[in-house]
């Protein structure tokens, strides 16, 4: 592996800052693009959003009142927060990638190209198994 291809990942402090919308140093920009285009990008998006949803839900657990009400309030906050983060995830990720110096829409294009290639490979496999 060449020096330019080494795995470079943000440390915990940088990742927390990145999770709440902060900008990473320029040397971590390729990691941002990889984060936005790998297969698990939706799961990573959910994890980043939990960074600020869980503390908020935890504070609600400390409020006075019946435990069932506090638990349901906290759970509902997490469910709704993750739902909206996923609903607007594509746009959010594109803005995050653009913030780090890449063209707007580049992550979406990369994911689309990978999906087309995977679909073609699956189609070839299907043809080989079931159409021979």
Buried (B, 14 or more C-beta within 10 A) or exposed (E): EEEEEEEEEBEEEBBBBBBEEEBBEEEBBBBBBBBBBEEEBEEBBBEBBBBBBBEEBEEBEEEEEEEEEBEEBBEEBBEEBBEEBBEEBBEBBBEBBBBBEBEEEBBBEBBEEEEEEEEEEEEEEEEEEEEE
